[in-house]
Amino acid sequence: MKPRSINIFLLDGDPNGIRVAQISMSTIQAIAFPRNPLRRVREAFPEIERPGVYILIGADEDAQDRE
């Protein structure tokens, strides 16, 4: 396997906020973010509406003791 670079873009400059990772010379893209800004992410990244693999993890805002 040949070496590759991963580019991580911080939309707000916050490493805990909205992050987009891309492998150079590839169509692979990952968008990671807390649940709260989902609406903002959908507006900023229309590609999120396309088919893909989506994993939702984290605490339930309505029941903090539940994942």
N, C-alpha and C positions, 0 to 999 in steps of 0.2 A: 504494500500500500504506500502511496506517495504522500509526502507531507502536505498539509493544508493549513490554512489560517481560518480562525473563527473571529468574526467581527461582532461585537456586542454594542448596540446602540441604546443609550439611556434617554428615553423621550423627554424626561424632566430633569435629567442630570442626577437623579436619585437611584442608587443601585438597588433599592428596595421597591422602586416604583415600576413603571412599565419598561420592560426590557425586550429588545428584539435581537436575536442571535441569528447570524447567517454564516454558512460555510462558503468561502470564496469559490467562485467558478462552479456553483451548484444552485439548484432550485430549492434546496432545503432551507426552511426558515422556522424559527421557534419564537413565539411571543409569550412572555411570562409576565403576570401582573396579579395584584390582589383582586378579589372579586368586585370591590366597590367601583373601580373605574371601567367596568365592562362596556358601558354605553360609550364612553370616550374612546376606548380602543376600537370599537366597531366603527366609529366615525373616522378615526385616524388611519385605520388599516382595513379598507374594504375587502381585502383578500381573506379576512377571517370568515367571510360568508361562504367561501368555497369549501368543497369537501376536504377533509383532513382528519388528523387524529387530535382529539381534544381531551385533555385530562383536567378535571376540576378537583383540586385538593384544598384543604384548609378547614378552618373552623366554621361552623354554621353561625351566621350572624344572629339568628333568632334563638339559638340554643348553644351557648359557648362550650358546653361540655360534649358536644357532638361534632364529629368531623364530617 
